[in-house]
Structure formats: C-alpha cells, structure tokens
Amino acid sequence: MSKKVRRQEAVVFTDLDDGSGVLLHLENKFYYSLNATGSFIWRLLEENEESSEESLLESVIENFEVEEKEAKQDLEEFIEDLNKEGLIKVQ
C-alpha cells in the first residue's frame, strides 16, 4: 500500500444526516451512494488534495472499530471500486 489517491474534480459529494453520503459524477451524471465509512474516507480526500493509502487506513482504524487486516482489505476494495468508476485517480 504505497499508492496516492486523489479525487476527481468532476465529482460532487453531499453529506447526508445519517453519516452516509452521495457522489455525483458530473461528466457521466451517475450517482453513487456511500455508507458512513465511505463518506468518512471521501471527506479525507476532500481535505487533502492527495492522500496515501496508508494515511487513509490509519484514519479508518483510529475512527472505526475495525481490525487492521479487515480495514486494509475493505479500503483496497473501496479504492478499486472508486477508481473503476472514474471517481478518483490512483498513482
């Protein structure tokens, strides 16, 4: 895990009252729903122009009751899904 993650500029995030969120990709007009953890990660990406997978993982472990192995696997899958949909750039 040494990749850098950056959100795409053409994506708008809306935080919902229950902690979840919605992404709108302005280019393809698709909506994507995020659970509370996904919204938390997206807010981190908004705060930092570029984040490392390691720093995202550390933040998830610090803020959620989850084992490192499970958090790492879930984060990798989440980043892969966002990347496939063109919502983020991974370098």
PDB file of N, CA, C and O in Angstrom, chain B, residues numbered from 101:
ATOM      1  N   MET B 101       0.840  -1.193   0.000  1.00  0.00           N
ATOM      2  CA  MET B 101       0.000   0.000   0.000  1.00  0.00           C
ATOM      3  C   MET B 101       0.877   1.246   0.000  1.00  0.00           C
ATOM      4  O   MET B 101       1.193   1.785   1.061  1.00  0.00           O
ATOM      5  N   SER B 102       1.263   1.695  -1.160  1.00  0.00           N
ATOM      6  CA  SER B 102       2.050   2.924  -1.194  1.00  0.00           C
ATOM      7  C   SER B 102       1.514   3.873  -2.260  1.00  0.00           C
ATOM      8  O   SER B 102       2.205   4.805  -2.673  1.00  0.00           O
ATOM      9  N   LYS B 103       0.305   3.638  -2.694  1.00  0.00           N
ATOM     10  CA  LYS B 103      -0.280   4.459  -3.742  1.00  0.00           C
ATOM     11  C   LYS B 103      -0.848   5.752  -3.176  1.00  0.00           C
ATOM     12  O   LYS B 103      -1.230   5.835  -2.008  1.00  0.00           O
ATOM     13  N   LYS B 104      -0.890   6.754  -4.043  1.00  0.00           N
ATOM     14  CA  LYS B 104      -1.502   8.036  -3.714  1.00  0.00           C
ATOM     15  C   LYS B 104      -2.885   8.078  -4.350  1.00  0.00           C
ATOM     16  O   LYS B 104      -3.087   7.609  -5.470  1.00  0.00           O
ATOM     17  N   VAL B 105      -3.830   8.647  -3.613  1.00  0.00           N
ATOM     18  CA  VAL B 105      -5.216   8.708  -4.067  1.00  0.00           C
ATOM     19  C   VAL B 105      -5.634  10.173  -4.130  1.00  0.00           C
ATOM     20  O   VAL B 105      -5.368  10.949  -3.212  1.00  0.00           O
ATOM     21  N   ARG B 106      -6.291  10.536  -5.227  1.00  0.00           N
ATOM     22  CA  ARG B 106      -6.762  11.906  -5.423  1.00  0.00           C
ATOM     23  C   ARG B 106      -8.170  11.831  -6.005  1.00  0.00           C
ATOM     24  O   ARG B 106      -8.431  11.043  -6.914  1.00  0.00           O
ATOM     25  N   ARG B 107      -9.069  12.650  -5.482  1.00  0.00           N
ATOM     26  CA  ARG B 107     -10.438  12.649  -6.013  1.00  0.00           C
ATOM     27  C   ARG B 107     -10.471  13.392  -7.340  1.00  0.00           C
ATOM     28  O   ARG B 107      -9.677  14.302  -7.575  1.00  0.00           O
ATOM     29  N   GLN B 108     -11.384  13.001  -8.188  1.00  0.00           N
ATOM     30  CA  GLN B 108     -11.575  13.677  -9.471  1.00  0.00           C
ATOM     31  C   GLN B 108     -12.300  15.001  -9.229  1.00  0.00           C
ATOM     32  O   GLN B 108     -13.166  15.092  -8.359  1.00  0.00           O
ATOM     33  N   GLU B 109     -11.949  16.000  -9.985  1.00  0.00           N
ATOM     34  CA  GLU B 109     -12.564  17.321  -9.857  1.00  0.00           C
ATOM     35  C   GLU B 109     -14.033  17.322 -10.275  1.00  0.00           C
ATOM     36  O   GLU B 109     -14.815  18.134  -9.780  1.00  0.00           O
ATOM     37  N   ALA B 110     -14.414  16.423 -11.181  1.00  0.00           N
ATOM     38  CA  ALA B 110     -15.774  16.410 -11.721  1.00  0.00           C
ATOM     39  C   ALA B 110     -16.739  15.611 -10.847  1.00  0.00           C
ATOM     40  O   ALA B 110     -17.767  15.137 -11.332  1.00  0.00           O
ATOM     41  N   VAL B 111     -16.415  15.459  -9.565  1.00  0.00           N
ATOM     42  CA  VAL B 111     -17.263  14.696  -8.649  1.00  0.00           C
ATOM     43  C   VAL B 111     -17.683  15.601  -7.495  1.00  0.00           C
ATOM     44  O   VAL B 111     -16.862  16.279  -6.877  1.00  0.00           O
ATOM     45  N   VAL B 112     -18.993  15.591  -7.222  1.00  0.00           N
ATOM     46  CA  VAL B 112     -19.556  16.397  -6.142  1.00  0.00           C
ATOM     47  C   VAL B 112     -20.049  15.451  -5.049  1.00  0.00           C
ATOM     48  O   VAL B 112     -20.688  14.438  -5.332  1.00  0.00           O
ATOM     49  N   PHE B 113     -19.743  15.795  -3.800  1.00  0.00           N
ATOM     50  CA  PHE B 113     -20.122  14.975  -2.644  1.00  0.00           C
ATOM     51  C   PHE B 113     -21.167  15.710  -1.819  1.00  0.00           C
ATOM     52  O   PHE B 113     -21.053  16.913  -1.581  1.00  0.00           O
ATOM     53  N   THR B 114     -22.184  14.977  -1.386  1.00  0.00           N
ATOM     54  CA  THR B 114     -23.181  15.515  -0.468  1.00  0.00           C
ATOM     55  C   THR B 114     -23.234  14.618   0.751  1.00  0.00           C
ATOM     56  O   THR B 114     -23.457  13.411   0.648  1.00  0.00           O
ATOM     57  N   ASP B 115     -23.026  15.227   1.907  1.00  0.00           N
ATOM     58  CA  ASP B 115     -23.068  14.537   3.190  1.00  0.00           C
ATOM     59  C   ASP B 115     -24.524  14.460   3.647  1.00  0.00           C
ATOM     60  O   ASP B 115     -25.210  15.482   3.667  1.00  0.00           O
ATOM     61  N   LEU B 116     -25.005  13.289   4.011  1.00  0.00           N
ATOM     62  CA  LEU B 116     -26.375  13.122   4.483  1.00  0.00           C
ATOM     63  C   LEU B 116     -26.415  13.086   6.007  1.00  0.00           C
ATOM     64  O   LEU B 116     -25.398  12.831   6.651  1.00  0.00           O
ATOM     65  N   ASP B 117     -27.580  13.340   6.580  1.00  0.00           N
ATOM     66  CA  ASP B 117     -27.730  13.458   8.027  1.00  0.00           C
ATOM     67  C   ASP B 117     -27.339  12.201   8.799  1.00  0.00           C
ATOM     68  O   ASP B 117     -26.902  12.302   9.945  1.00  0.00           O
ATOM     69  N   ASP B 118     -27.482  11.034   8.206  1.00  0.00           N
ATOM     70  CA  ASP B 118     -27.187   9.788   8.915  1.00  0.00           C
ATOM     71  C   ASP B 118     -25.719   9.372   8.827  1.00  0.00           C
ATOM     72  O   ASP B 118     -25.364   8.276   9.262  1.00  0.00           O
ATOM     73  N   GLY B 119     -24.861  10.234   8.271  1.00  0.00           N
ATOM     74  CA  GLY B 119     -23.437   9.922   8.153  1.00  0.00           C
ATOM     75  C   GLY B 119     -23.062   9.342   6.805  1.00  0.00           C
ATOM     76  O   GLY B 119     -21.883   9.298   6.454  1.00  0.00           O
ATOM     77  N   SER B 120     -24.049   8.898   6.047  1.00  0.00           N
ATOM     78  CA  SER B 120     -23.766   8.388   4.710  1.00  0.00           C
ATOM     79  C   SER B 120     -23.627   9.571   3.758  1.00  0.00           C
ATOM     80  O   SER B 120     -23.707  10.726   4.177  1.00  0.00           O
ATOM     81  N   GLY B 121     -23.419   9.280   2.481  1.00  0.00           N
ATOM     82  CA  GLY B 121     -23.250  10.356   1.526  1.00  0.00           C
ATOM     83  C   GLY B 121     -23.553   9.914   0.114  1.00  0.00           C
ATOM     84  O   GLY B 121     -23.770   8.732  -0.154  1.00  0.00           O
ATOM     85  N   VAL B 122     -23.565  10.882  -0.785  1.00  0.00           N
ATOM     86  CA  VAL B 122     -23.838  10.624  -2.193  1.00  0.00           C
ATOM     87  C   VAL B 122     -22.796  11.356  -3.030  1.00  0.00           C
ATOM     88  O   VAL B 122     -22.463  12.512  -2.771  1.00  0.00           O
ATOM     89  N   LEU B 123     -22.294  10.656  -4.038  1.00  0.00           N
ATOM     90  CA  LEU B 123     -21.386  11.252  -5.007  1.00  0.00           C
ATOM     91  C   LEU B 123     -22.128  11.411  -6.326  1.00  0.00           C
ATOM     92  O   LEU B 123     -22.895  10.532  -6.721  1.00  0.00           O
ATOM     93  N   LEU B 124     -21.906  12.515  -6.999  1.00  0.00           N
ATOM     94  CA  LEU B 124     -22.435  12.730  -8.343  1.00  0.00           C
ATOM     95  C   LEU B 124     -21.255  12.990  -9.257  1.00  0.00           C
ATOM     96  O   LEU B 124     -20.495  13.938  -9.059  1.00  0.00           O
ATOM     97  N   HIS B 125     -21.112  12.139 -10.258  1.00  0.00           N
ATOM     98  CA  HIS B 125     -20.071  12.331 -11.265  1.00  0.00           C
ATOM     99  C   HIS B 125     -20.663  13.246 -12.332  1.00  0.00           C
ATOM    100  O   HIS B 125     -21.565  12.842 -13.067  1.00  0.00           O
ATOM    101  N   LEU B 126     -20.167  14.459 -12.418  1.00  0.00           N
ATOM    102  CA  LEU B 126     -20.744  15.474 -13.302  1.00  0.00           C
ATOM    103  C   LEU B 126     -20.588  15.150 -14.783  1.00  0.00           C
ATOM    104  O   LEU B 126     -21.355  15.650 -15.606  1.00  0.00           O
ATOM    105  N   GLU B 127     -19.615  14.329 -15.131  1.00  0.00           N
ATOM    106  CA  GLU B 127     -19.410  14.009 -16.543  1.00  0.00           C
ATOM    107  C   GLU B 127     -20.364  12.930 -17.039  1.00  0.00           C
ATOM    108  O   GLU B 127     -20.885  13.031 -18.149  1.00  0.00           O
ATOM    109  N   ASN B 128     -20.601  11.891 -16.227  1.00  0.00           N
ATOM    110  CA  ASN B 128     -21.491  10.814 -16.690  1.00  0.00           C
ATOM    111  C   ASN B 128     -22.878  10.872 -16.039  1.00  0.00           C
ATOM    112  O   ASN B 128     -23.756  10.078 -16.376  1.00  0.00           O
ATOM    113  N   LYS B 129     -23.071  11.813 -15.105  1.00  0.00           N
ATOM    114  CA  LYS B 129     -24.358  12.049 -14.429  1.00  0.00           C
ATOM    115  C   LYS B 129     -24.822  10.860 -13.579  1.00  0.00           C
ATOM    116  O   LYS B 129     -26.016  10.726 -13.313  1.00  0.00           O
ATOM    117  N   PHE B 130     -23.906  10.008 -13.155  1.00  0.00           N
ATOM    118  CA  PHE B 130     -24.248   8.881 -12.292  1.00  0.00           C
ATOM    119  C   PHE B 130     -24.096   9.281 -10.836  1.00  0.00           C
ATOM    120  O   PHE B 130     -23.205  10.045 -10.466  1.00  0.00           O
ATOM    121  N   TYR B 131     -24.995   8.740 -10.019  1.00  0.00           N
ATOM    122  CA  TYR B 131     -24.937   8.923  -8.568  1.00  0.00           C
ATOM    123  C   TYR B 131     -24.375   7.661  -7.932  1.00  0.00           C
ATOM    124  O   TYR B 131     -24.595   6.554  -8.424  1.00  0.00           O
ATOM    125  N   TYR B 132     -23.653   7.837  -6.840  1.00  0.00           N
ATOM    126  CA  TYR B 132     -23.085   6.720  -6.090  1.00  0.00           C
ATOM    127  C   TYR B 132     -23.351   6.955  -4.613  1.00  0.00           C
ATOM    128  O   TYR B 132     -23.079   8.040  -4.098  1.00  0.00           O
ATOM    129  N   SER B 133     -23.874   5.958  -3.933  1.00  0.00           N
ATOM    130  CA  SER B 133     -24.131   6.131  -2.502  1.00  0.00           C
ATOM    131  C   SER B 133     -22.948   5.581  -1.704  1.00  0.00           C
ATOM    132  O   SER B 133     -22.324   4.590  -2.081  1.00  0.00           O
ATOM    133  N   LEU B 134     -22.666   6.250  -0.600  1.00  0.00           N
ATOM    134  CA  LEU B 134     -21.575   5.851   0.288  1.00  0.00           C
ATOM    135  C   LEU B 134     -22.131   5.617   1.686  1.00  0.00           C
ATOM    136  O   LEU B 134     -22.981   6.372   2.158  1.00  0.00           O
ATOM    137  N   ASN B 135     -21.649   4.574   2.341  1.00  0.00           N
ATOM    138  CA  ASN B 135     -22.012   4.381   3.743  1.00  0.00           C
ATOM    139  C   ASN B 135     -21.181   5.345   4.589  1.00  0.00           C
ATOM    140  O   ASN B 135     -20.416   6.149   4.056  1.00  0.00           O
ATOM    141  N   ALA B 136     -21.336   5.260   5.901  1.00  0.00           N
ATOM    142  CA  ALA B 136     -20.640   6.201   6.791  1.00  0.00           C
ATOM    143  C   ALA B 136     -19.123   6.115   6.633  1.00  0.00           C
ATOM    144  O   ALA B 136     -18.442   7.140   6.657  1.00  0.00           O
ATOM    145  N   THR B 137     -18.596   4.923   6.473  1.00  0.00           N
ATOM    146  CA  THR B 137     -17.144   4.767   6.317  1.00  0.00           C
ATOM    147  C   THR B 137     -16.680   5.348   4.988  1.00  0.00           C
ATOM    148  O   THR B 137     -15.663   6.040   4.932  1.00  0.00           O
ATOM    149  N   GLY B 138     -17.416   5.072   3.926  1.00  0.00           N
ATOM    150  CA  GLY B 138     -17.081   5.626   2.625  1.00  0.00           C
ATOM    151  C   GLY B 138     -17.127   7.151   2.632  1.00  0.00           C
ATOM    152  O   GLY B 138     -16.269   7.807   2.041  1.00  0.00           O
ATOM    153  N   SER B 139     -18.132   7.709   3.303  1.00  0.00           N
ATOM    154  CA  SER B 139     -18.240   9.167   3.410  1.00  0.00           C
ATOM    155  C   SER B 139     -17.074   9.747   4.200  1.00  0.00           C
ATOM    156  O   SER B 139     -16.546  10.804   3.856  1.00  0.00           O
ATOM    157  N   PHE B 140     -16.678   9.052   5.257  1.00  0.00           N
ATOM    158  CA  PHE B 140     -15.536   9.478   6.066  1.00  0.00           C
ATOM    159  C   PHE B 140     -14.276   9.536   5.198  1.00  0.00           C
ATOM    160  O   PHE B 140     -13.522  10.508   5.250  1.00  0.00           O
ATOM    161  N   ILE B 141     -14.055   8.490   4.402  1.00  0.00           N
ATOM    162  CA  ILE B 141     -12.875   8.439   3.531  1.00  0.00           C
ATOM    163  C   ILE B 141     -12.947   9.546   2.482  1.00  0.00           C
ATOM    164  O   ILE B 141     -11.941  10.191   2.187  1.00  0.00           O
ATOM    165  N   TRP B 142     -14.133   9.766   1.923  1.00  0.00           N
ATOM    166  CA  TRP B 142     -14.258  10.819   0.912  1.00  0.00           C
ATOM    167  C   TRP B 142     -13.948  12.190   1.496  1.00  0.00           C
ATOM    168  O   TRP B 142     -13.296  13.012   0.853  1.00  0.00           O
ATOM    169  N   ARG B 143     -14.422  12.437   2.730  1.00  0.00           N
ATOM    170  CA  ARG B 143     -14.126  13.724   3.374  1.00  0.00           C
ATOM    171  C   ARG B 143     -12.614  13.891   3.561  1.00  0.00           C
ATOM    172  O   ARG B 143     -12.095  14.998   3.416  1.00  0.00           O
ATOM    173  N   LEU B 144     -11.908  12.808   3.881  1.00  0.00           N
ATOM    174  CA  LEU B 144     -10.445  12.878   3.986  1.00  0.00           C
ATOM    175  C   LEU B 144      -9.832  13.262   2.644  1.00  0.00           C
ATOM    176  O   LEU B 144      -8.885  14.047   2.595  1.00  0.00           O
ATOM    177  N   LEU B 145     -10.366  12.713   1.558  1.00  0.00           N
ATOM    178  CA  LEU B 145      -9.857  13.043   0.227  1.00  0.00           C
ATOM    179  C   LEU B 145     -10.140  14.498  -0.127  1.00  0.00           C
ATOM    180  O   LEU B 145      -9.356  15.126  -0.838  1.00  0.00           O
ATOM    181  N   GLU B 146     -11.249  15.037   0.360  1.00  0.00           N
ATOM    182  CA  GLU B 146     -11.551  16.448   0.119  1.00  0.00           C
ATOM    183  C   GLU B 146     -10.624  17.359   0.919  1.00  0.00           C
ATOM    184  O   GLU B 146     -10.251  18.433   0.448  1.00  0.00           O
ATOM    185  N   GLU B 147     -10.254  16.938   2.117  1.00  0.00           N
ATOM    186  CA  GLU B 147      -9.390  17.748   2.979  1.00  0.00           C
ATOM    187  C   GLU B 147      -7.956  17.794   2.457  1.00  0.00           C
ATOM    188  O   GLU B 147      -7.276  18.812   2.589  1.00  0.00           O
ATOM    189  N   ASN B 148      -7.507  16.711   1.875  1.00  0.00           N
ATOM    190  CA  ASN B 148      -6.134  16.605   1.368  1.00  0.00           C
ATOM    191  C   ASN B 148      -6.178  16.373  -0.125  1.00  0.00           C
ATOM    192  O   ASN B 148      -6.824  15.435  -0.593  1.00  0.00           O
ATOM    193  N   GLU B 149      -5.506  17.209  -0.868  1.00  0.00           N
ATOM    194  CA  GLU B 149      -5.531  17.078  -2.320  1.00  0.00           C
ATOM    195  C   GLU B 149      -5.074  15.693  -2.766  1.00  0.00           C
ATOM    196  O   GLU B 149      -5.590  15.137  -3.736  1.00  0.00           O
ATOM    197  N   GLU B 150      -4.108  15.151  -2.050  1.00  0.00           N
ATOM    198  CA  GLU B 150      -3.612  13.815  -2.361  1.00  0.00           C
ATOM    199  C   GLU B 150      -3.340  13.097  -1.051  1.00  0.00           C
ATOM    200  O   GLU B 150      -2.656  13.628  -0.176  1.00  0.00           O
ATOM    201  N   SER B 151      -3.877  11.884  -0.915  1.00  0.00           N
ATOM    202  CA  SER B 151      -3.709  11.103   0.307  1.00  0.00           C
ATOM    203  C   SER B 151      -3.062   9.772  -0.032  1.00  0.00           C
ATOM    204  O   SER B 151      -3.300   9.209  -1.100  1.00  0.00           O
ATOM    205  N   SER B 152      -2.249   9.277   0.876  1.00  0.00           N
ATOM    206  CA  SER B 152      -1.681   7.942   0.681  1.00  0.00           C
ATOM    207  C   SER B 152      -2.664   6.914   1.221  1.00  0.00           C
ATOM    208  O   SER B 152      -3.446   7.198   2.128  1.00  0.00           O
ATOM    209  N   GLU B 153      -2.612   5.728   0.657  1.00  0.00           N
ATOM    210  CA  GLU B 153      -3.462   4.646   1.165  1.00  0.00           C
ATOM    211  C   GLU B 153      -3.158   4.386   2.638  1.00  0.00           C
ATOM    212  O   GLU B 153      -4.059   4.067   3.415  1.00  0.00           O
ATOM    213  N   GLU B 154      -1.890   4.524   3.021  1.00  0.00           N
ATOM    214  CA  GLU B 154      -1.506   4.284   4.410  1.00  0.00           C
ATOM    215  C   GLU B 154      -2.180   5.273   5.357  1.00  0.00           C
ATOM    216  O   GLU B 154      -2.681   4.882   6.411  1.00  0.00           O
ATOM    217  N   SER B 155      -2.193   6.549   4.985  1.00  0.00           N
ATOM    218  CA  SER B 155      -2.806   7.547   5.863  1.00  0.00           C
ATOM    219  C   SER B 155      -4.316   7.342   5.941  1.00  0.00           C
ATOM    220  O   SER B 155      -4.909   7.535   7.002  1.00  0.00           O
ATOM    221  N   LEU B 156      -4.942   6.957   4.840  1.00  0.00           N
ATOM    222  CA  LEU B 156      -6.376   6.660   4.868  1.00  0.00           C
ATOM    223  C   LEU B 156      -6.661   5.476   5.784  1.00  0.00           C
ATOM    224  O   LEU B 156      -7.607   5.501   6.572  1.00  0.00           O
ATOM    225  N   LEU B 157      -5.837   4.443   5.672  1.00  0.00           N
ATOM    226  CA  LEU B 157      -6.002   3.256   6.516  1.00  0.00           C
ATOM    227  C   LEU B 157      -5.860   3.609   7.988  1.00  0.00           C
ATOM    228  O   LEU B 157      -6.672   3.182   8.809  1.00  0.00           O
ATOM    229  N   GLU B 158      -4.848   4.377   8.326  1.00  0.00           N
ATOM    230  CA  GLU B 158      -4.642   4.781   9.720  1.00  0.00           C
ATOM    231  C   GLU B 158      -5.858   5.542  10.252  1.00  0.00           C
ATOM    232  O   GLU B 158      -6.295   5.303  11.378  1.00  0.00           O
ATOM    233  N   SER B 159      -6.394   6.439   9.464  1.00  0.00           N
ATOM    234  CA  SER B 159      -7.554   7.226   9.888  1.00  0.00           C
ATOM    235  C   SER B 159      -8.779   6.340  10.094  1.00  0.00           C
ATOM    236  O   SER B 159      -9.533   6.534  11.047  1.00  0.00           O
ATOM    237  N   VAL B 160      -8.980   5.371   9.207  1.00  0.00           N
ATOM    238  CA  VAL B 160     -10.124   4.459   9.357  1.00  0.00           C
ATOM    239  C   VAL B 160      -9.985   3.647  10.633  1.00  0.00           C
ATOM    240  O   VAL B 160     -10.954   3.503  11.379  1.00  0.00           O
ATOM    241  N   ILE B 161      -8.803   3.115  10.897  1.00  0.00           N
ATOM    242  CA  ILE B 161      -8.585   2.301  12.100  1.00  0.00           C
ATOM    243  C   ILE B 161      -8.775   3.138  13.359  1.00  0.00           C
ATOM    244  O   ILE B 161      -9.332   2.652  14.344  1.00  0.00           O
ATOM    245  N   GLU B 162      -8.321   4.390  13.341  1.00  0.00           N
ATOM    246  CA  GLU B 162      -8.456   5.269  14.506  1.00  0.00           C
ATOM    247  C   GLU B 162      -9.903   5.654  14.784  1.00  0.00           C
ATOM    248  O   GLU B 162     -10.267   5.882  15.938  1.00  0.00           O
ATOM    249  N   ASN B 163     -10.731   5.730  13.748  1.00  0.00           N
ATOM    250  CA  ASN B 163     -12.083   6.258  13.905  1.00  0.00           C
ATOM    251  C   ASN B 163     -13.197   5.215  13.880  1.00  0.00           C
ATOM    252  O   ASN B 163     -14.347   5.543  14.170  1.00  0.00           O
ATOM    253  N   PHE B 164     -12.886   3.984  13.544  1.00  0.00           N
ATOM    254  CA  PHE B 164     -13.883   2.922  13.488  1.00  0.00           C
ATOM    255  C   PHE B 164     -13.365   1.701  14.227  1.00  0.00           C
ATOM    256  O   PHE B 164     -12.158   1.466  14.294  1.00  0.00           O
ATOM    257  N   GLU B 165     -14.275   0.940  14.773  1.00  0.00           N
ATOM    258  CA  GLU B 165     -13.901  -0.289  15.467  1.00  0.00           C
ATOM    259  C   GLU B 165     -13.723  -1.391  14.433  1.00  0.00           C
ATOM    260  O   GLU B 165     -14.670  -2.095  14.082  1.00  0.00           O
ATOM    261  N   VAL B 166     -12.505  -1.525  13.960  1.00  0.00           N
ATOM    262  CA  VAL B 166     -12.213  -2.492  12.907  1.00  0.00           C
ATOM    263  C   VAL B 166     -10.766  -2.954  13.050  1.00  0.00           C
ATOM    264  O   VAL B 166      -9.882  -2.184  13.426  1.00  0.00           O
ATOM    265  N   GLU B 167     -10.552  -4.212  12.744  1.00  0.00           N
ATOM    266  CA  GLU B 167      -9.196  -4.767  12.762  1.00  0.00           C
ATOM    267  C   GLU B 167      -8.429  -4.278  11.533  1.00  0.00           C
ATOM    268  O   GLU B 167      -9.027  -4.026  10.487  1.00  0.00           O
ATOM    269  N   GLU B 168      -7.120  -4.146  11.658  1.00  0.00           N
ATOM    270  CA  GLU B 168      -6.310  -3.615  10.570  1.00  0.00           C
ATOM    271  C   GLU B 168      -6.442  -4.441   9.298  1.00  0.00           C
ATOM    272  O   GLU B 168      -6.556  -3.882   8.208  1.00  0.00           O
ATOM    273  N   LYS B 169      -6.427  -5.755   9.422  1.00  0.00           N
ATOM    274  CA  LYS B 169      -6.498  -6.623   8.241  1.00  0.00           C
ATOM    275  C   LYS B 169      -7.811  -6.394   7.486  1.00  0.00           C
ATOM    276  O   LYS B 169      -7.812  -6.275   6.260  1.00  0.00           O
ATOM    277  N   GLU B 170      -8.919  -6.333   8.213  1.00  0.00           N
ATOM    278  CA  GLU B 170     -10.226  -6.113   7.595  1.00  0.00           C
ATOM    279  C   GLU B 170     -10.307  -4.709   6.985  1.00  0.00           C
ATOM    280  O   GLU B 170     -10.813  -4.533   5.877  1.00  0.00           O
ATOM    281  N   ALA B 171      -9.805  -3.719   7.719  1.00  0.00           N
ATOM    282  CA  ALA B 171      -9.828  -2.337   7.229  1.00  0.00           C
ATOM    283  C   ALA B 171      -9.009  -2.207   5.950  1.00  0.00           C
ATOM    284  O   ALA B 171      -9.425  -1.532   5.009  1.00  0.00           O
ATOM    285  N   LYS B 172      -7.856  -2.848   5.915  1.00  0.00           N
ATOM    286  CA  LYS B 172      -6.995  -2.776   4.736  1.00  0.00           C
ATOM    287  C   LYS B 172      -7.680  -3.384   3.523  1.00  0.00           C
ATOM    288  O   LYS B 172      -7.668  -2.802   2.439  1.00  0.00           O
ATOM    289  N   GLN B 173      -8.278  -4.554   3.708  1.00  0.00           N
ATOM    290  CA  GLN B 173      -8.959  -5.224   2.600  1.00  0.00           C
ATOM    291  C   GLN B 173     -10.143  -4.395   2.106  1.00  0.00           C
ATOM    292  O   GLN B 173     -10.326  -4.221   0.901  1.00  0.00           O
ATOM    293  N   ASP B 174     -10.943  -3.888   3.040  1.00  0.00           N
ATOM    294  CA  ASP B 174     -12.103  -3.078   2.658  1.00  0.00           C
ATOM    295  C   ASP B 174     -11.678  -1.779   1.964  1.00  0.00           C
ATOM    296  O   ASP B 174     -12.299  -1.365   0.985  1.00  0.00           O
ATOM    297  N   LEU B 175     -10.629  -1.146   2.468  1.00  0.00           N
ATOM    298  CA  LEU B 175     -10.145   0.096   1.863  1.00  0.00           C
ATOM    299  C   LEU B 175      -9.638  -0.152   0.451  1.00  0.00           C
ATOM    300  O   LEU B 175      -9.926   0.628  -0.457  1.00  0.00           O
ATOM    301  N   GLU B 176      -8.889  -1.226   0.258  1.00  0.00           N
ATOM    302  CA  GLU B 176      -8.378  -1.547  -1.076  1.00  0.00           C
ATOM    303  C   GLU B 176      -9.524  -1.781  -2.052  1.00  0.00           C
ATOM    304  O   GLU B 176      -9.464  -1.330  -3.196  1.00  0.00           O
ATOM    305  N   GLU B 177     -10.572  -2.483  -1.612  1.00  0.00           N
ATOM    306  CA  GLU B 177     -11.724  -2.738  -2.473  1.00  0.00           C
ATOM    307  C   GLU B 177     -12.468  -1.435  -2.782  1.00  0.00           C
ATOM    308  O   GLU B 177     -12.899  -1.214  -3.914  1.00  0.00           O
ATOM    309  N   PHE B 178     -12.615  -0.578  -1.773  1.00  0.00           N
ATOM    310  CA  PHE B 178     -13.300   0.702  -1.945  1.00  0.00           C
ATOM    311  C   PHE B 178     -12.555   1.570  -2.952  1.00  0.00           C
ATOM    312  O   PHE B 178     -13.167   2.136  -3.857  1.00  0.00           O
ATOM    313  N   ILE B 179     -11.242   1.677  -2.800  1.00  0.00           N
ATOM    314  CA  ILE B 179     -10.421   2.473  -3.719  1.00  0.00           C
ATOM    315  C   ILE B 179     -10.495   1.901  -5.134  1.00  0.00           C
ATOM    316  O   ILE B 179     -10.584   2.652  -6.105  1.00  0.00           O
ATOM    317  N   GLU B 180     -10.459   0.590  -5.249  1.00  0.00           N
ATOM    318  CA  GLU B 180     -10.556  -0.050  -6.562  1.00  0.00           C
ATOM    319  C   GLU B 180     -11.905   0.271  -7.219  1.00  0.00           C
ATOM    320  O   GLU B 180     -11.958   0.582  -8.409  1.00  0.00           O
ATOM    321  N   ASP B 181     -12.984   0.196  -6.449  1.00  0.00           N
ATOM    322  CA  ASP B 181     -14.315   0.494  -6.985  1.00  0.00           C
ATOM    323  C   ASP B 181     -14.419   1.958  -7.424  1.00  0.00           C
ATOM    324  O   ASP B 181     -14.923   2.247  -8.510  1.00  0.00           O
ATOM    325  N   LEU B 182     -13.944   2.877  -6.584  1.00  0.00           N
ATOM    326  CA  LEU B 182     -13.984   4.295  -6.945  1.00  0.00           C
ATOM    327  C   LEU B 182     -13.163   4.574  -8.197  1.00  0.00           C
ATOM    328  O   LEU B 182     -13.570   5.358  -9.054  1.00  0.00           O
ATOM    329  N   ASN B 183     -12.024   3.937  -8.295  1.00  0.00           N
ATOM    330  CA  ASN B 183     -11.143   4.116  -9.443  1.00  0.00           C
ATOM    331  C   ASN B 183     -11.805   3.600 -10.719  1.00  0.00           C
ATOM    332  O   ASN B 183     -11.746   4.262 -11.755  1.00  0.00           O
ATOM    333  N   LYS B 184     -12.437   2.422 -10.656  1.00  0.00           N
ATOM    334  CA  LYS B 184     -13.120   1.862 -11.819  1.00  0.00           C
ATOM    335  C   LYS B 184     -14.217   2.789 -12.325  1.00  0.00           C
ATOM    336  O   LYS B 184     -14.454   2.870 -13.531  1.00  0.00           O
ATOM    337  N   GLU B 185     -14.880   3.479 -11.425  1.00  0.00           N
ATOM    338  CA  GLU B 185     -15.977   4.375 -11.793  1.00  0.00           C
ATOM    339  C   GLU B 185     -15.491   5.768 -12.197  1.00  0.00           C
ATOM    340  O   GLU B 185     -16.298   6.623 -12.563  1.00  0.00           O
ATOM    341  N   GLY B 186     -14.188   5.997 -12.134  1.00  0.00           N
ATOM    342  CA  GLY B 186     -13.631   7.279 -12.528  1.00  0.00           C
ATOM    343  C   GLY B 186     -13.854   8.382 -11.517  1.00  0.00           C
ATOM    344  O   GLY B 186     -13.835   9.560 -11.872  1.00  0.00           O
ATOM    345  N   LEU B 187     -14.068   8.015 -10.247  1.00  0.00           N
ATOM    346  CA  LEU B 187     -14.321   8.987  -9.193  1.00  0.00           C
ATOM    347  C   LEU B 187     -13.041   9.489  -8.536  1.00  0.00           C
ATOM    348  O   LEU B 187     -13.019  10.562  -7.933  1.00  0.00           O
ATOM    349  N   ILE B 188     -11.981   8.705  -8.659  1.00  0.00           N
ATOM    350  CA  ILE B 188     -10.674   9.062  -8.095  1.00  0.00           C
ATOM    351  C   ILE B 188      -9.584   8.714  -9.109  1.00  0.00           C
ATOM    352  O   ILE B 188      -9.817   8.016 -10.097  1.00  0.00           O
ATOM    353  N   LYS B 189      -8.387   9.226  -8.826  1.00  0.00           N
ATOM    354  CA  LYS B 189      -7.186   8.855  -9.571  1.00  0.00           C
ATOM    355  C   LYS B 189      -6.246   8.183  -8.569  1.00  0.00           C
ATOM    356  O   LYS B 189      -6.064   8.676  -7.455  1.00  0.00           O
ATOM    357  N   VAL B 190      -5.662   7.082  -8.960  1.00  0.00           N
ATOM    358  CA  VAL B 190      -4.698   6.374  -8.111  1.00  0.00           C
ATOM    359  C   VAL B 190      -3.362   6.381  -8.827  1.00  0.00           C
ATOM    360  O   VAL B 190      -3.260   6.005  -9.995  1.00  0.00           O
ATOM    361  N   GLN B 191      -2.324   6.823  -8.093  1.00  0.00           N
ATOM    362  CA  GLN B 191      -0.968   6.895  -8.689  1.00  0.00           C
ATOM    363  C   GLN B 191      -0.004   6.104  -7.858  1.00  0.00           C
ATOM    364  O   GLN B 191       1.181   6.036  -8.185  1.00  0.00           O
TER     365      GLN B 191
END
